[in-house]
Amino acid sequence: MLLFSALVAAMTCFTSHASFSSSGDPWLLTPGPITTSLTVKKAMLHDYGSRDSYFLRINRDVLNRLLAIANGIETHVAVPLQGSGTFIVEAMLHTLISERDCVLILSNGAYGQRMAKICEKIGVRYQTMAFPEDTPIQTDLLRAYLSDHPEISHVAAVYCETSTGMLNPIQEIARVVAEEKRKLLIDAMSAFGALPLDSKLTPFDAVALSSNKCLQGLPGCGFCIIRKSSMEQTKGNAKSLSLDLYDQWERMERTGQWRFTPPVQIIVALHAALEELQTEGGVTAREKRYRENSETVLQGMKQLGLKLYLSEEHQAPIIMTFLKPNHPNFDFTLFYNRLKEKGFVIYPGKLTTVESFRIGCIGDIHQHQLKCAVHAIEELFRELNINLNEELV
Ligand SMILES: *Cc1c(COP(=O)(O)O)cnc(C)c1O
């Protein structure tokens, strides 16, 4: 039976040429950049000036759609910024936190740590509450910490900690932060568009997100969704010109335009990607597809004898960390290169304690491609003479 299903997978992968994407590139099973659709790529094939009325209309529509996804049309504003995800996280911390404030950073991985590093660099007052990488943020401990530390004005948390694939309990965190009358800043970079984030159920002051990752656009632009009442109070907080989201917002409100050269192709491509998100059935449908994708990978890897780093209940359907197999023939670089030749790009691990690698489930990829990916890994293990189930046979 097992052999038969492997054979079927082999045939479909071969006959439909599933091993390479529409552009002939390998499928990106990574946390970003991710595989984009042909429609998204084609949207880039035009030039627009920064004052072009078509572009400005698209730009406005992108911002409105992002607000709609967060259910924040009446209460929040969306501000764009050029750069990778880290730029928008840094801009959020720069703009939202004043000299009188102090932010508590909840950390259980590399992206939590990065927020602390940013605060250190830009001189924002902060404290950290660190949890082990395999443990979700504990909200009872957060509540206790906040009642003991009246100096804390803001709390910053990562929704999906991409370094492990950890799903943090963001709704519970938001409830505690609201009950303790503090303000919440969320790094939702690898969650927005695929995991629910409703500003009415998960109250937040600001959320940082990217044009790439689960929105399935191109990398190069970030967005911050900010509560209107907070936005108005942030004037003068930022000590950086290019990362000042207040200045960007104020200018865009007044003129409809960006302050500095807008990444026009990235915005129009994101617009196409947001159309596709809507056609797919919105965030709920996308989450469902990513869940199917991750389930396919997880079951396939388990059969090969690979071990998931997190316990399954804490795993977000975004990216999964597997422990490096303890086999003399397994070398990550070799494995990576050979798998790429077969049409799939995976990602190195980012754990601080043990060796691992990651497989992403996001982007314009579907169960079929992930079945083929599992099949390709199976094949590669055979070629490399790696049998992790040997003792079990
Ligand atoms: C991708 C990501 C970022 C931003 O990383 P960049 O490399 O700067 O794009 C920040 N936080 C999380 C949780 C991420 O997944």
The ligand as an SDF file (V2000), in Angstrom:
LIG
                    3D

 15 15  0  0  0  0  0  0  0  0999 V2000
   10.3280   37.4780    8.2590 C   0  0  0  0  0  0  0  0  0  0  0  0
   10.1070   37.9930    9.5980 C   0  0  0  0  0  0  0  0  0  0  0  0
   10.5770   39.2600   10.0000 C   0  0  0  0  0  0  0  0  0  0  0  0
   11.3410   40.1670    9.0760 C   0  0  0  0  0  0  0  0  0  0  0  0
   12.4660   39.6180    8.5450 O   0  0  0  0  0  0  0  0  0  0  0  0
   13.1560   40.2790    7.2610 P   0  0  0  0  0  0  0  0  0  0  0  0
   14.2550   39.3220    6.9610 O   0  0  0  0  0  0  0  0  0  0  0  0
   13.6580   41.6150    7.6620 O   0  0  0  0  0  0  0  0  0  0  0  0
   12.1100   40.3700    6.2020 O   0  0  0  0  0  0  0  0  0  0  0  0
   10.2730   39.7080   11.2600 C   0  0  0  0  0  0  0  0  0  0  0  0
    9.5710   38.9540   12.1050 N   0  0  0  0  0  0  0  0  0  0  0  0
    9.1020   37.7310   11.7760 C   0  0  0  0  0  0  0  0  0  0  0  0
    8.2920   36.9740   12.7660 C   0  0  0  0  0  0  0  0  0  0  0  0
    9.3700   37.2150   10.5160 C   0  0  0  0  0  0  0  0  0  0  0  0
    8.8950   36.0120   10.1720 O   0  0  0  0  0  0  0  0  0  0  0  0
  1  2  1  0
  2  3  1  0
  2 14  2  0
  3  4  1  0
  3 10  2  0
  4  5  1  0
  5  6  1  0
  6  7  2  0
  6  8  1  0
  6  9  1  0
 10 11  1  0
 11 12  2  0
 12 13  1  0
 12 14  1  0
 14 15  1  0
M  END
$$$$
